[in-house]
Amino acid sequence: MAAGVAAWLPFARAAAIGWMPVATRPMPVPPREKKKSQDQGLLVLNVSGQKFQTWSNTLERYPDTLLGSTERDFFFHEETNEYFFDRDPDIFRHILNFYRTGKLHYPRQECIAAYDEELSFFGIIPEIIGDCCYEEYKDRRRENQERLQDDEDDEKEDVAPLNMTFREYMWRAFENPHTSTTALVLYYVTGFFIAISVMANVVETVPCGTLPNRAKEISCGDRYALAFFCLDTACVMIFTVEYLLRLIAAPSRYNFMKSVMSIIDVVAIMPYYIGLVMTDNDQVSGAFVTLRVFRVFRIFKFSRHSAGLRILGYTLKSCASELGFLLFSLTMAIIIFATVMFYAEKGSTSSKFTSIPAAFWYTIVTMTTLGYGDMVPKTIVGKIFGSICSLSGVLVIALPVPVIVSNFSRIYHQSQRAEKRRAQKKTRIAKIRASKSRGTNAYMHYKQYNGHFLTHSSLEEACKEAGQLLVGKPNIPFESHHHHLLHCLEKTTNHEFIDEQTFETNCMEVTMVNKSGSRTSSMSGSSSPHGLSSCCSRRHRRKSFSLPNSNNQELSTIQIRERPIVNSRSSLNAKPDFETVPLKSGHSYVTSSVVTLPPAASSLLTSSDNGGSSSSTCNYSQSNIVRVSAL
Amino acid sequence: MVLEGMELIAIIVVIGLFFVVFKQFGVWEPLLLDESSDCELELSAVRYQPEGLEQLQSQTKFTRKELQSLYRGFKNECPSGLVDEETFKTIYSQFFPQGDATTYAHFLFNAFDMDRNGAIRFEDFVIGLSVLLRGSDTEKLRWAFNLYDINKDGYITKEEMLAIMTSIYDMMGRYTSPSVRDDDPSEHVEKFFQKMDRNRDGVVTIDEFIETCKKDENIMASMQLFENVI
C-alpha cells in the first residue's frame, strides 16, 4: 500500500465511526498501542558518517523495507543512540527521499549496479521507481545486462564445449565462421563460389564475337556453352552440398526450412535442376528462360556474409508501411496527371498520348525528373500541365524520401523502445499488484491467526499461546490498525473478506455439492437462511435454487487447505486457508473437528449451535489437506 | 480564336479544380501554427494556509503536538493545503483495495467539507477529527447523523440510508464470505429503520437517532473504540 496514506490511517479509522450506528454486531477490540513514546521521535541515521534525521513515522510508512521494520534494530548503535549503516551516503539520500515523498528516483550519475545493490540492501523493489526515472533505469539496466551477456558469450565462444556432437559442431561452424579454421574456409569458399556464379551469369550474356559461319553476334554463353555449363554445375553442386549440410546440422529442421535464407538457397539452385529435368521443348523453353532469371537470387546469398545487407533488409521490412504510403500517393498523383495530360493532348494531331495508361509513362518520367523525351506535349495546355506535373513531381518525390530515411531510424528505435516498455509495464504492474495483494492477503492471514484471539480477554495470553507465530507482524502499528479497520467493516456488514481463489472454489464446491444431488444450503450468520444461490448469486444467476425454509439440511464440508504465504519478511510456516460453511438448522447439528499437528499452533474448535446465529469461526492448524465432513 | 477563348476558360476552371484537389491532399494548405497550446497557462496551484496553531487549539480538542503531527501528515499528502474530492477518493480507496470505496468516500467528503466548497481544508479536517475522536457521544452521533443525511435536511430517509448502506457494502468488494447479495443492503436498511424509526413515519430524525443509539450498548461501546487513534 502506498505509504503516503499511512498518514491518513488515523483519519480513516476515525471515519469508521460512521459505520457504528449501522452495525448490528459488536466491534472487535482495537490493537494495543505500544511504545507510544517513540512515535513522535526523531531518528538519527548515520550512513558512513553522514547523518540523516527523520521522524520515525516517516520510516514506518513502508513496513516491509529494512528501515521501516524491526530489521533496523540490528543496526542500532547504543553508544551514540543512532542507527549506523556502513553504506553509500549519496545513494542513501535517494532512498530516504523515497520514504519522505513516496517516490523513488534514479540518479543518472550513479552506477546502476551500485544502485541496485543499495536498493536490495534496504529491501526496496526497483519497480517502485517513479515514471520520471524508470525508463532511464531500465535502459541502463538492460545495457548492463547485455554487456554482461556479451562478456559471457565471448567467453563461451572461446571455450568450445567439450562434448559437442558432430552435428552441433557443424551448425556452429556454419553460423559463426570464426569458431574454427574449417568454418572460415567454408565461409570463404562459399563466398567465392557465389561471386563466381553471379559473374558467370552476367558474362554469359555478353556478346562474344561472331562465329565464322554466321553473321549474327552470339553471346558468350552460347559460344562457350559447355564451359559455362560446367561452371554452373560446379557452383550448384557446392550450393546443394552446403544446403544439405546446413539442413542436417540445423537444430530445428522445420525452423530452418522456414527461414528466409534457406528459401533463398532453394530458389537459387532450383532453376538448374529444373533445367536438367526439362528437355529442350519449345513450349517450355520460354518458362525455362524465365527460370534462369531466378539464378540472380544467388546474389542474396551474400547476405549471410554481410551484416549490412541483413540490416537493410530488416529496416525495409519495418518501414514497409511508409513505403506503401509513398507508393500510394505517387500512384494517385500519376493517375491524376495522366488523365489531365491525356485530355489536354487529345486535340493535337499525331499525339503520343494515345490513352491514359499510355500517359502514365509520361507522368512517371516527368515526375521523377527523368525526362526521356520520347513523349512530349505539344499543346499549350499540355505544356502548362506538364510543367505543373514536373514541379509537383519534385515535391512529391523529393520530400518524402528524406522523411522515409529518417523514419527508418526513428521507427526502428521507437518500436524497440515501445516493445520494451510494454513488456516492462506488464511485469511492473504484475509485481505491484502482487505486493498489493500481499497487503490484502496480509489482512487475511492476520485475520486467520488472530480471529480467535479476539474472543480472549487479553492479547498477551493469546500471543503466548500462539508462540512464535505472531512474531513480527502485530508489532507494526500501521498494519495492525489497518487490519482492525477492515475487521470493523466486516462486522458492520456481517460479511467477511476472502480472497479470490477461495471465493471461486467456494462457488465451485457449492455447485458441485449441489450437483451431487444432496440438498445443501450455505449460509452465514445472517438471520434468514438462503438457498444455494447465496454463494454464487452474483455470478451464476441461472443456478439459483430456491430452497424452502425447511429444515432438511445436510452436510457441510469443511476444508482445511494449505496455502503458501505471500508475505516475505516474516514468512513463517505455511498458513492454512480455511473455508467454513456452517449450518443453521432446526435439526442437524454440526461438529467440526480439526486435526492438529504437533508444533505450537493452537487449535480451537467452535461448533455452531442449533439456534445460534453466530457463524462458527473455526481455527486453523498447520495440517495438510484434510477434508472433514460431519453430519 | 473563339475556341481559344473557351479553352482558356476551361483551363482556368481546371486549374481551379487542381488547387482544390491539392488542398485535399494537404499539399497547399498553409501551415497552421499551433499557438493555441501556449495559451494554456496553468494557474499555479492554489495554496492555502491554515489558521494559526493557537486558533486551532482553541477550536479543537487536540494538543499542540497532535496538531503538529496531523498537519505534517496532511501537508505531505496535499502540499497545496486543500484536498479535493478526487484526491480524497483515491486516498480513501487505498485502504479498501478489495472493494470500491469511492461512493462512501464521496459521502465522507461531504460530511467533512462543512462549508461545501468542494475542498477540505486543514481546519475542516481537524475539526471533523476532533469531533470524531475527542467529542462527546452526542457530538459523535450528531456527526454520524450528518453523514447519513445526504441532503442535510435533518431527516434520514430510506433512500439516503440505502445509498449509504450500498456504498458501505461496495467497499467489501466481490470476494466475501458469504457473498453479498443484491438485497443485503436493503435488508440492513430495514433493520436499521425498525430500530431507529420510533414513530414509524418513514424518516429518522436526529432526536430519534441519538435517543435510540444511546440506548444501544453495542453502539455506545463502539463509539469509544477509536479514542487512541492519534
Interface residues (C-beta under 8 A of the other chain):
Chain A: M1 A2 G4 V5 A7 W8 L9 P10 F11 A12 R13 A14 A15 A16 I17 G18 W19 M20 P21 V22 A23 T24 R25 P26 M27 P30 E33 Q40 W55 N57 R100 S329 I336 V340 V381 I384 I388 S392 L395 K436 G439 T440 H481 H482 L485 L486 C488 L489 E490 T492 T493 H495 E496 F497 I498 D499 E500 T502 F503 N506 S522 M523 S524 S526 H530 S534 C535 C536 S537 R538 E579
Chain B: E7 I11 V14 F18 V21 F25 V27 K65 S69 L70 R72 G73 F74 N76 E77 I91 Y92 Q94 F95 F96 P97 Q98 L108 A111 F125 G128 L129 L132 L133 K140 L141 W143 A144 L147 Y148 I164 M165 I168 Y169 M171 M172 G173 R174 Y175 T176 S177 P178 S179 V180 R181 D182 D184 H188 K191 F192 M196 F209 C213 N218 I219 A221 S222 M223 L225 F226 N228 V229 I230
